[in-house]
Amino acid sequence: MNVTDESWQRLLKLATARSCPSGSTLLRQGDPPTHVLALATGRVKIVRSSAEGDDLVLAVRGPGEILGDYSVLGQDDRSATVIAIEPCTTYAIPADRFLAFVRTSGLEADLLRHAMARIRESEAWRAELAALPARTRLARTLLRFGAGPSGAIGLDQTEIAGATGLARSTAAGELAYLREHGIVTTARRRVVITDPDALRHLARSIPPNV
């Protein structure tokens, strides 16, 4: 969730800053909703694990986001794990302080609208991907997750394949095409967008029979 600049500054005053290195787990699926995190700098990935042990990247979030708020508001255990994909600065606000902040700031309606918008966004995204060819799906997924200052997505090829709904071998083949055409570079657990304009062109290119 994003809030206004004024509300954001008020929220940060409820906690102290904490530095989190890349790869650290900030919130863990199944844990109780004891607090929320205000993400001041850096990017994180939201990962949900299935009963079979499969991990699916649901989203990538950046500065200005409040993490874990839905669990606190619903008093439910964490529904996903939040992992730093680059060094982050966060503010941990205890659940009771956050709930008081929401009430005094009159943010209940905004939170509900935000939750519904995220649900609609997720449903629209899944429906869109189902109708697209692999290359277009991959291009749109890379653009959706976005890149950090270095151009790196922050996800490995397996995570990208899962989020795109492709077999790992198919995703690897499409990434090889992008690499051969200078659109991305790849390394171990690293994909970097080097030609965003070309990637956006591919994302818009849908064959007539699709």
BABAVEX-146505 format. One line per 10 residues: number of its first residue (from 1); their letters; for each residue z, x, y of N, C-alpha, C, O. Coordinates in Angstrom, 3 decimals. Layout:
% residues N
NUM = a = Z,X,Y,Z,X,Y,Z,X,Y,Z,X,Y; ...
***
This chain:
% residues 210
1 = mnvtdeswqr = 0.000,0.836,-1.197,0.000,0.000,0.000,0.000,0.871,1.248,0.689,1.890,1.299; -0.772,0.471,2.254,-0.743,1.121,3.566,0.022,0.241,4.557,-0.015,-0.984,4.443; 0.702,0.835,5.511,1.403,0.087,6.549,0.966,0.621,7.907,0.271,1.634,7.983; 1.371,-0.055,8.978,1.027,0.403,10.318,1.719,1.730,10.599,2.685,2.095,9.930; 1.209,2.448,11.604,1.799,3.741,11.960,3.275,3.599,12.321,4.099,4.428,11.937; 3.598,2.542,13.062,4.988,2.346,13.471,5.890,2.107,12.254,6.961,2.703,12.141; 5.444,1.227,11.345,6.242,0.953,10.143,6.341,2.189,9.262,7.380,2.445,8.652; 5.257,2.954,9.198,5.249,4.176,8.389,6.307,5.158,8.885,7.052,5.720,8.083; 6.377,5.365,10.180,7.362,6.298,10.722,8.782,5.796,10.484,9.679,6.592,10.205; 8.994,4.508,10.590,10.313,3.937,10.295,10.667,4.144,8.831,11.812,4.447,8.495
11 = llklatarsc = 9.679,3.980,7.965,9.920,4.143,6.532,10.305,5.580,6.199,11.217,5.807,5.404; 9.624,6.546,6.797,9.903,7.950,6.496,11.305,8.362,6.917,11.888,9.289,6.356; 11.839,7.662,7.911,13.197,7.988,8.371,14.266,7.596,7.354,15.424,7.992,7.489; 13.885,6.815,6.331,14.842,6.385,5.315,15.049,7.438,4.229,15.893,7.261,3.350; 14.290,8.526,4.279,14.376,9.542,3.222,14.019,10.902,3.791,13.637,11.016,4.956; 14.143,11.928,2.972,13.765,13.284,3.366,12.542,13.722,2.574,12.290,13.233,1.472; 11.788,14.648,3.151,10.557,15.111,2.525,10.843,15.961,1.297,11.841,16.678,1.228; 9.926,15.857,0.318,10.024,16.664,-0.893,8.637,17.186,-1.236,7.673,16.421,-1.247; 8.526,18.467,-1.512,7.253,19.072,-1.890,7.070,18.976,-3.396,7.996,19.247,-4.161; 5.873,18.590,-3.819,5.569,18.420,-5.241,4.333,19.243,-5.580,3.280,19.040,-4.976
21 = psgstllrqg = 4.437,20.164,-6.529,3.276,20.988,-6.870,2.213,20.198,-7.617,2.501,19.145,-8.185; 1.000,20.699,-7.617,-0.089,20.094,-8.372,0.291,19.998,-9.849,0.837,20.941,-10.422; -0.003,18.855,-10.453,0.302,18.648,-11.873,1.655,18.027,-12.138,1.947,17.661,-13.276; 2.488,17.897,-11.122,3.821,17.339,-11.343,3.751,15.818,-11.449,2.913,15.176,-10.816; 4.651,15.252,-12.266,4.738,13.808,-12.442,5.685,13.246,-11.394,6.848,13.642,-11.327; 5.192,12.328,-10.579,5.987,11.767,-9.505,6.684,10.472,-9.926,7.836,10.236,-9.563; 5.990,9.646,-10.683,6.548,8.432,-11.258,6.050,8.349,-12.694,4.927,8.755,-12.989; 6.888,7.821,-13.591,6.513,7.799,-15.012,6.485,6.367,-15.543,7.413,5.590,-15.320; 5.398,6.033,-16.250,5.262,4.712,-16.858,6.460,4.407,-17.767,6.873,5.240,-18.574; 7.004,3.198,-17.618,8.139,2.778,-18.434,9.492,3.040,-17.815,10.488,2.478,-18.270
31 = dppthvlala = 9.564,3.880,-16.783,10.844,4.160,-16.127,11.271,2.968,-15.276,10.426,2.181,-14.847; 12.570,2.825,-15.027,13.041,1.731,-14.173,12.630,1.953,-12.719,12.431,3.091,-12.296; 12.503,0.860,-11.951,12.027,0.946,-10.565,13.155,1.277,-9.599,13.612,0.410,-8.855; 13.600,2.513,-9.608,14.756,2.900,-8.794,14.391,3.219,-7.351,15.259,3.202,-6.479; 13.108,3.513,-7.082,12.697,3.925,-5.743,11.194,3.794,-5.581,10.464,3.593,-6.552; 10.751,3.909,-4.360,9.323,4.029,-4.064,9.084,5.405,-3.456,10.017,6.082,-3.024; 7.824,5.804,-3.432,7.446,7.071,-2.824,6.456,6.824,-1.693,5.469,6.111,-1.872; 6.713,7.401,-0.552,5.749,7.414,0.546,4.999,8.738,0.463,5.598,9.809,0.558; 3.689,8.654,0.287,2.872,9.857,0.116,2.380,10.322,1.488,1.528,9.679,2.102; 2.924,11.442,1.961,2.593,11.935,3.299,1.386,12.867,3.295,0.539,12.786,4.184
41 = tgrvkivrss = 1.301,13.751,2.302,0.152,14.658,2.193,-0.228,14.799,0.726,0.590,14.576,-0.167; -1.490,15.177,0.490,-1.949,15.400,-0.872,-2.507,14.141,-1.512,-2.485,13.058,-0.927; -3.013,14.312,-2.739,-3.582,13.187,-3.491,-2.942,13.119,-4.868,-2.503,14.127,-5.421; -2.898,11.890,-5.416,-2.319,11.662,-6.735,-3.272,10.806,-7.561,-4.128,10.111,-7.013; -3.119,10.861,-8.878,-3.867,9.964,-9.752,-2.894,8.992,-10.412,-1.762,9.345,-10.743; -3.362,7.761,-10.595,-2.586,6.709,-11.238,-3.114,6.576,-12.656,-4.288,6.262,-12.851; -2.259,6.811,-13.656,-2.684,6.867,-15.053,-1.877,5.871,-15.876,-0.649,5.842,-15.802; -2.575,5.060,-16.658,-1.896,4.124,-17.562,-2.148,4.542,-19.002,-3.288,4.804,-19.387; -1.081,4.605,-19.799,-1.172,4.980,-21.206,-1.108,3.732,-22.080,-0.281,2.847,-21.858; -1.991,3.671,-23.077,-2.003,2.535,-23.998,-1.036,2.783,-25.144,-0.517,3.888,-25.304
51 = aegddlvlav = -0.798,1.743,-25.943,0.077,1.876,-27.107,-0.494,2.874,-28.110,0.243,3.465,-28.899; -1.815,3.055,-28.074,-2.468,4.000,-28.998,-2.414,5.430,-28.485,-2.860,6.352,-29.169; -1.876,5.623,-27.297,-1.752,6.975,-26.758,-2.910,7.415,-25.889,-2.972,8.577,-25.488; -3.841,6.499,-25.584,-4.961,6.837,-24.714,-4.543,6.721,-23.256,-3.803,5.810,-22.886; -5.018,7.646,-22.431,-4.713,7.632,-21.003,-5.949,7.230,-20.212,-7.047,7.728,-20.463; -5.765,6.324,-19.253,-6.867,5.869,-18.410,-6.486,6.048,-16.953,-5.455,5.547,-16.505; -7.332,6.772,-16.211,-7.113,6.936,-14.774,-7.567,5.665,-14.069,-8.739,5.295,-14.130; -6.624,4.997,-13.398,-6.934,3.747,-12.718,-7.405,3.970,-11.290,-8.249,3.227,-10.789; -6.867,4.984,-10.637,-7.181,5.181,-9.228,-6.714,6.554,-8.780,-5.928,7.215,-9.457; -7.211,6.966,-7.631,-6.733,8.156,-6.931,-6.284,7.694,-5.547,-7.023,6.996,-4.853
61 = rgpgeilgdy = -5.077,8.082,-5.148,-4.530,7.667,-3.864,-4.243,8.879,-2.996,-3.979,9.973,-3.494; -4.301,8.659,-1.672,-4.093,9.751,-0.735,-3.014,9.448,0.280,-2.274,8.476,0.127; -2.913,10.263,1.313,-1.862,10.126,2.321,-1.819,8.729,2.943,-2.851,8.095,3.165; -0.597,8.270,3.218,-0.418,6.959,3.818,-0.146,5.857,2.823,0.072,4.708,3.207; -0.155,6.201,1.528,0.089,5.193,0.500,1.572,5.134,0.134,2.272,6.146,0.152; 2.033,3.927,-0.198,3.352,3.738,-0.783,3.154,3.526,-2.275,2.391,2.650,-2.684; 3.830,4.312,-3.082,3.657,4.308,-4.523,4.881,3.715,-5.208,6.017,4.015,-4.842; 4.634,2.867,-6.211,5.737,2.284,-6.966,6.321,1.036,-6.349,7.339,0.528,-6.819; 5.683,0.529,-5.291,6.244,-0.636,-4.599,6.164,-1.911,-5.429,7.071,-2.740,-5.360; 5.097,-2.090,-6.216,4.964,-3.316,-7.000,6.080,-3.431,-8.032,6.616,-4.517,-8.253
71 = svlgqddrsa = 6.428,-2.322,-8.657,7.501,-2.347,-9.651,8.835,-2.690,-9.008,9.619,-3.459,-9.563; 9.091,-2.121,-7.837,10.347,-2.407,-7.142,10.407,-3.873,-6.720,11.434,-4.528,-6.895; 9.323,-4.384,-6.171,9.303,-5.777,-5.713,9.430,-6.749,-6.886,10.092,-7.780,-6.768; 8.797,-6.425,-8.020,8.857,-7.300,-9.189,10.012,-7.008,-10.112,10.227,-7.725,-11.090; 10.772,-5.943,-9.808,11.897,-5.514,-10.636,11.460,-5.308,-12.087,12.169,-5.674,-13.024; 10.282,-4.717,-12.246,9.734,-4.404,-13.559,9.673,-2.886,-13.732,9.623,-2.140,-12.754; 9.679,-2.443,-14.986,9.518,-1.016,-15.251,8.159,-0.549,-14.740,7.240,-1.352,-14.574; 8.038,0.751,-14.491,6.786,1.312,-13.982,5.640,0.973,-14.928,5.755,1.149,-16.141; 4.531,0.485,-14.369,3.375,0.098,-15.185,2.391,1.237,-15.380,1.462,1.119,-16.178; 2.581,2.349,-14.658,1.667,3.490,-14.768,2.398,4.754,-14.341,3.477,4.703,-13.750
81 = tviaiepctt = 1.790,5.877,-14.652,2.332,7.187,-14.270,1.561,7.712,-13.070,0.345,7.541,-12.983; 2.263,8.347,-12.151,1.639,8.931,-10.956,1.781,10.444,-11.045,2.891,10.963,-11.161; 0.655,11.152,-10.990,0.633,12.609,-11.149,-0.063,13.243,-9.950,-1.123,12.779,-9.530; 0.519,14.286,-9.405,-0.090,15.000,-8.283,-1.320,15.771,-8.757,-1.241,16.525,-9.726; -2.448,15.588,-8.084,-3.644,16.360,-8.435,-3.870,17.503,-7.460,-4.803,18.289,-7.618; -3.019,17.590,-6.459,-2.961,18.726,-5.549,-1.560,18.732,-4.943,-0.860,17.724,-5.042; -1.131,19.808,-4.332,0.221,19.823,-3.752,0.441,18.637,-2.810,-0.414,18.326,-1.981; 1.593,17.979,-2.945,1.879,16.759,-2.187,3.221,16.861,-1.465,4.111,17.612,-1.865; 3.336,16.096,-0.407,4.620,15.877,0.245,4.945,14.397,0.139,4.155,13.556,0.569; 6.110,14.065,-0.434,6.492,12.672,-0.618,7.875,12.418,-0.025,8.656,13.343,0.203
91 = yaipadrfla = 8.149,11.162,0.213,9.468,10.703,0.655,9.931,9.646,-0.342,9.264,8.626,-0.517; 11.063,9.879,-0.994,11.595,8.925,-1.971,12.579,7.988,-1.272,13.598,8.421,-0.733; 12.253,6.700,-1.295,13.113,5.697,-0.656,13.758,4.854,-1.753,13.041,4.232,-2.536; 15.085,4.815,-1.834,15.763,3.993,-2.845,15.312,2.537,-2.771,14.972,2.037,-1.699; 15.314,1.862,-3.923,14.792,0.504,-4.005,15.480,-0.440,-3.030,14.817,-1.247,-2.380; 16.806,-0.348,-2.920,17.513,-1.284,-2.040,17.133,-1.065,-0.575,17.002,-2.028,0.181; 16.954,0.197,-0.171,16.543,0.475,1.203,15.126,-0.028,1.464,14.834,-0.566,2.532; 14.248,0.153,0.474,12.869,-0.299,0.646,12.804,-1.820,0.760,12.088,-2.346,1.611; 13.544,-2.527,-0.088,13.538,-3.991,-0.032,14.079,-4.491,1.309,13.566,-5.460,1.868; 15.112,-3.830,1.817,15.643,-4.202,3.130,14.607,-3.936,4.216,14.456,-4.725,5.149
101 = fvrtsglead = 13.896,-2.821,4.086,12.835,-2.477,5.041,11.738,-3.543,5.036,11.267,-3.954,6.096; 11.332,-3.988,3.845,10.294,-5.015,3.730,10.739,-6.310,4.401,9.966,-6.937,5.125; 11.981,-6.704,4.161,12.482,-7.955,4.738,12.570,-7.871,6.261,12.109,-8.773,6.960; 13.155,-6.799,6.773,13.347,-6.696,8.226,12.032,-6.474,8.964,11.921,-6.798,10.146; 11.035,-5.921,8.271,9.735,-5.660,8.899,8.771,-6.826,8.730,7.681,-6.816,9.302; 9.163,-7.834,7.949,8.294,-8.982,7.728,7.029,-8.631,6.968,5.957,-9.161,7.261; 7.148,-7.737,5.989,5.975,-7.241,5.264,5.698,-7.979,3.956,4.779,-7.602,3.230; 6.472,-9.023,3.637,6.292,-9.699,2.352,4.859,-10.211,2.177,4.249,-10.003,1.129; 4.324,-10.879,3.204,2.973,-11.432,3.109,1.934,-10.321,2.994,0.967,-10.450,2.243; 2.129,-9.231,3.736,1.193,-8.110,3.663,1.184,-7.504,2.263,0.126,-7.158,1.737
111 = llrhamarir = 2.356,-7.377,1.668,2.446,-6.826,0.310,1.714,-7.711,-0.684,1.013,-7.209,-1.563; 1.868,-9.018,-0.555,1.192,-9.939,-1.467,-0.318,-9.846,-1.306,-1.047,-9.795,-2.297; -0.793,-9.821,-0.056,-2.236,-9.696,0.179,-2.771,-8.387,-0.374,-3.858,-8.342,-0.950; -2.001,-7.326,-0.196,-2.417,-6.019,-0.694,-2.522,-6.023,-2.211,-3.478,-5.489,-2.773; -1.532,-6.630,-2.881,-1.543,-6.689,-4.346,-2.749,-7.478,-4.851,-3.411,-7.059,-5.801; -3.037,-8.615,-4.224,-4.175,-9.426,-4.642,-5.488,-8.700,-4.381,-6.420,-8.801,-5.179; -5.573,-7.966,-3.268,-6.795,-7.219,-2.959,-7.041,-6.141,-4.001,-8.182,-5.917,-4.405; -5.980,-5.471,-4.440,-6.127,-4.429,-5.456,-6.592,-5.029,-6.785,-7.424,-4.442,-7.477; -6.058,-6.187,-7.135,-6.469,-6.851,-8.373,-7.943,-7.236,-8.306,-8.695,-7.005,-9.253; -8.350,-7.820,-7.191,-9.760,-8.207,-7.033,-10.660,-6.978,-7.038,-11.745,-7.005,-7.619
121 = eseawraela = -10.218,-5.903,-6.396,-10.999,-4.661,-6.371,-11.207,-4.127,-7.783,-12.311,-3.713,-8.139; -10.138,-4.136,-8.592,-10.223,-3.630,-9.954,-11.156,-4.481,-10.804,-11.957,-3.948,-11.572; -11.056,-5.802,-10.671,-11.919,-6.697,-11.447,-13.383,-6.524,-11.040,-14.266,-6.484,-11.897; -13.639,-6.422,-9.744,-15.011,-6.247,-9.264,-15.585,-4.910,-9.741,-16.758,-4.815,-10.101; -14.737,-3.886,-9.736,-15.181,-2.566,-10.174,-15.594,-2.578,-11.641,-16.638,-2.029,-11.993; -14.788,-3.196,-12.501,-15.118,-3.254,-13.933,-16.398,-4.049,-14.161,-17.231,-3.652,-14.976; -16.564,-5.149,-13.465,-17.768,-5.953,-13.616,-19.001,-5.185,-13.148,-20.061,-5.276,-13.768; -18.869,-4.438,-12.070,-19.984,-3.664,-11.537,-20.412,-2.580,-12.512,-21.603,-2.411,-12.773; -19.449,-1.847,-13.050,-19.774,-0.753,-13.962,-20.469,-1.252,-15.218,-21.368,-0.590,-15.735; -20.062,-2.408,-15.709,-20.607,-2.916,-16.965,-22.110,-3.153,-16.893,-22.790,-3.144,-17.919
131 = alpartrlar = -22.632,-3.364,-15.693,-24.046,-3.701,-15.545,-24.915,-2.515,-15.145,-26.118,-2.679,-14.942; -24.331,-1.321,-15.028,-25.073,-0.186,-14.496,-25.393,0.852,-15.573,-24.671,0.962,-16.564; -26.480,1.618,-15.379,-26.775,2.734,-16.285,-25.778,3.866,-16.088,-25.079,3.933,-15.077; -25.728,4.745,-17.064,-24.694,5.777,-17.110,-24.677,6.652,-15.854,-23.608,6.923,-15.308; -25.830,7.088,-15.399,-25.865,8.026,-14.264,-25.359,7.366,-12.987,-24.614,7.976,-12.220; -25.760,6.132,-12.763,-25.300,5.410,-11.582,-23.804,5.151,-11.672,-23.087,5.276,-10.679; -23.334,4.789,-12.864,-21.903,4.556,-13.070,-21.095,5.814,-12.755,-20.061,5.756,-12.090; -21.582,6.935,-13.240,-20.868,8.189,-13.010,-20.852,8.536,-11.522,-19.814,8.923,-10.986; -21.994,8.398,-10.857,-22.060,8.717,-9.426,-21.096,7.841,-8.633,-20.394,8.329,-7.747; -21.063,6.565,-8.946,-20.169,5.658,-8.209,-18.703,5.958,-8.506,-17.851,5.827,-7.628
141 = tllrfgagps = -18.409,6.358,-9.736,-17.038,6.700,-10.085,-16.578,7.939,-9.321,-15.464,7.964,-8.800; -17.415,8.956,-9.251,-17.053,10.169,-8.521,-16.831,9.870,-7.040,-15.899,10.392,-6.428; -17.681,9.035,-6.475,-17.516,8.680,-5.062,-16.273,7.822,-4.855,-15.585,7.959,-3.843; -15.982,6.938,-5.806,-14.809,6.074,-5.679,-13.520,6.895,-5.677,-12.613,6.639,-4.886; -13.451,7.873,-6.564,-12.243,8.690,-6.612,-12.162,9.630,-5.419,-11.073,10.000,-4.980; -13.320,10.011,-4.901,-13.314,10.864,-3.721,-12.923,12.288,-4.053,-12.569,12.603,-5.190; -12.990,13.143,-3.050,-12.720,14.569,-3.228,-11.727,15.045,-2.190,-11.619,14.481,-1.101; -11.007,16.086,-2.544,-10.084,16.713,-1.616,-10.818,17.615,-0.650,-12.049,17.645,-0.655; -10.094,18.354,0.182,-10.718,19.239,1.171,-11.687,20.244,0.560,-12.663,20.632,1.202; -11.424,20.670,-0.680,-12.293,21.649,-1.334,-13.509,21.015,-1.984,-14.376,21.720,-2.500
151 = gaigldqtei = -13.581,19.680,-1.965,-14.664,18.989,-2.647,-14.347,18.654,-4.087,-15.158,18.021,-4.763; -13.182,19.065,-4.577,-12.805,18.832,-5.973,-12.317,17.405,-6.170,-11.564,16.874,-5.353; -12.755,16.791,-7.266,-12.321,15.443,-7.610,-10.862,15.452,-8.030,-10.107,14.546,-7.676; -10.462,16.466,-8.780,-9.084,16.548,-9.241,-8.862,15.938,-10.605,-7.719,15.801,-11.040; -9.947,15.562,-11.300,-9.863,15.002,-12.642,-10.725,15.826,-13.579,-11.729,16.406,-13.166; -10.326,15.875,-14.854,-11.166,16.600,-15.805,-12.249,15.665,-16.355,-12.275,14.476,-16.037; -13.143,16.220,-17.186,-14.288,15.444,-17.648,-13.882,14.292,-18.552,-14.524,13.242,-18.535; -12.823,14.469,-19.346,-12.351,13.383,-20.206,-11.827,12.227,-19.371,-12.105,11.067,-19.673; -11.073,12.533,-18.326,-10.539,11.486,-17.453,-11.669,10.757,-16.728,-11.635,9.535,-16.590; -12.663,11.504,-16.269,-13.797,10.890,-15.583,-14.567,9.986,-16.533,-14.966,8.885,-16.153
161 = agatglarst = -14.778,10.437,-17.765,-15.486,9.625,-18.757,-14.747,8.323,-19.015,-15.364,7.259,-19.057; -13.426,8.393,-19.188,-12.638,7.198,-19.453,-12.692,6.219,-18.301,-12.829,5.014,-18.514; -12.584,6.726,-17.071,-12.610,5.854,-15.902,-13.981,5.219,-15.697,-14.092,4.134,-15.128; -15.031,5.907,-16.168,-16.391,5.400,-16.025,-16.764,4.461,-17.159,-17.741,3.718,-17.061; -15.986,4.493,-18.239,-16.293,3.667,-19.402,-17.392,4.250,-20.260,-18.104,3.513,-20.942; -17.542,5.576,-20.236,-18.572,6.259,-21.019,-17.945,7.104,-22.115,-16.801,7.541,-21.993; -18.688,7.331,-23.173,-18.257,8.298,-24.174,-18.217,9.676,-23.515,-18.985,9.956,-22.594; -17.313,10.533,-23.997,-17.180,11.845,-23.364,-18.492,12.618,-23.427,-18.852,13.312,-22.476; -19.211,12.501,-24.550,-20.478,13.230,-24.686,-21.516,12.727,-23.688,-22.295,13.513,-23.147; -21.526,11.415,-23.445,-22.466,10.849,-22.470,-22.124,11.318,-21.064,-23.005,11.720,-20.304
171 = aagelaylre = -20.842,11.266,-20.722,-20.418,11.726,-19.403,-20.728,13.202,-19.218,-21.157,13.617,-18.142; -20.512,14.002,-20.265,-20.796,15.434,-20.178,-22.285,15.670,-19.932,-22.659,16.548,-19.155; -23.132,14.885,-20.596,-24.572,15.020,-20.392,-24.990,14.671,-18.974,-25.841,15.340,-18.387; -24.384,13.613,-18.421,-24.717,13.215,-17.055,-24.179,14.222,-16.036,-24.825,14.496,-15.024; -22.996,14.768,-16.311,-22.464,15.815,-15.429,-23.348,17.058,-15.475,-23.529,17.738,-14.465; -23.899,17.351,-16.656,-24.817,18.492,-16.781,-26.055,18.270,-15.908,-26.540,19.200,-15.265; -26.566,17.025,-15.889,-27.708,16.704,-15.026,-27.343,16.934,-13.562,-28.108,17.549,-12.819; -26.180,16.443,-13.148,-25.753,16.622,-11.757,-25.584,18.098,-11.426,-25.919,18.543,-10.328; -25.065,18.845,-12.382,-24.865,20.280,-12.160,-26.208,21.002,-12.025,-26.373,21.856,-11.153; -27.159,20.661,-12.884,-28.474,21.305,-12.857,-29.210,21.034,-11.541,-30.030,21.841,-11.104
181 = hgivttarrr = -28.911,19.902,-10.921,-29.579,19.541,-9.666,-28.737,19.897,-8.439,-29.040,19.464,-7.327; -27.690,20.677,-8.642,-26.892,21.172,-7.528,-26.036,20.120,-6.847,-25.620,20.311,-5.704; -25.763,19.009,-7.529,-24.985,17.926,-6.925,-23.498,18.141,-7.148,-22.685,17.779,-6.298; -23.134,18.725,-8.283,-21.738,19.066,-8.568,-21.697,20.440,-9.215,-22.709,20.940,-9.706; -20.528,21.036,-9.209,-20.251,22.182,-10.067,-19.081,21.793,-10.959,-18.230,20.996,-10.564; -19.042,22.350,-12.149,-17.974,22.024,-13.088,-17.361,23.308,-13.641,-18.025,24.335,-13.783; -16.087,23.208,-13.942,-15.355,24.284,-14.601,-14.270,23.613,-15.425,-14.199,22.385,-15.480; -13.438,24.398,-16.056,-12.379,23.831,-16.878,-11.479,22.937,-16.022,-10.872,23.397,-15.054; -11.401,21.656,-16.390,-10.563,20.671,-15.723,-10.869,20.568,-14.228,-9.974,20.343,-13.414; -12.155,20.736,-13.880,-12.494,20.737,-12.458,-13.937,20.293,-12.252,-14.856,20.828,-12.874
191 = vvitdpdalr = -14.128,19.315,-11.378,-15.456,18.869,-10.961,-15.465,18.872,-9.434,-14.603,18.261,-8.801; -16.437,19.558,-8.849,-16.523,19.678,-7.390,-17.846,19.090,-6.923,-18.903,19.455,-7.437; -17.797,18.181,-5.953,-19.014,17.612,-5.367,-19.563,18.604,-4.347,-18.884,18.953,-3.381; -20.790,19.052,-4.567,-21.402,20.017,-3.661,-22.498,19.395,-2.794,-22.857,19.957,-1.760; -23.031,18.244,-3.205,-24.067,17.562,-2.427,-23.741,16.068,-2.387,-24.327,15.294,-3.143; -22.813,15.648,-1.514,-22.402,14.240,-1.483,-23.533,13.286,-1.124,-23.542,12.148,-1.593; -24.498,13.727,-0.294,-25.609,12.845,0.071,-26.452,12.509,-1.158,-26.835,11.357,-1.358; -26.736,13.517,-1.975,-27.508,13.278,-3.195,-26.736,12.388,-4.163,-27.323,11.545,-4.843; -25.423,12.576,-4.223,-24.605,11.742,-5.106,-24.626,10.289,-4.637,-24.716,9.370,-5.451; -24.543,10.085,-3.323,-24.612,8.721,-2.791,-25.973,8.092,-3.075,-26.060,6.892,-3.336
201 = hlarsippnv = -27.030,8.893,-3.027,-28.363,8.378,-3.353,-28.408,7.905,-4.799,-28.929,6.826,-5.080; -27.871,8.697,-5.717,-27.834,8.296,-7.122,-27.005,7.030,-7.319,-27.342,6.178,-8.141; -25.919,6.916,-6.559,-25.061,5.745,-6.686,-25.793,4.472,-6.273,-25.480,3.387,-6.761; -26.762,4.603,-5.379,-27.531,3.441,-4.932,-28.760,3.180,-5.792,-29.353,2.103,-5.713; -29.151,4.155,-6.617,-30.394,4.072,-7.380,-30.162,3.306,-8.667,-29.524,3.806,-9.593; -30.682,2.092,-8.721,-30.544,1.259,-9.915,-31.938,0.897,-10.404,-32.704,0.284,-9.660; -32.293,1.262,-11.650,-33.619,0.935,-12.162,-33.897,-0.569,-12.096,-32.966,-1.366,-12.215; -35.160,-0.976,-11.908,-35.507,-2.386,-11.752,-35.083,-3.269,-12.920,-34.817,-4.456,-12.729; -35.016,-2.708,-14.127,-34.701,-3.519,-15.315,-33.217,-3.669,-15.539,-32.812,-4.259,-16.541; -32.375,-3.149,-14.630,-30.925,-3.261,-14.802,-30.419,-4.493,-14.044,-29.220,-4.776,-14.055
***
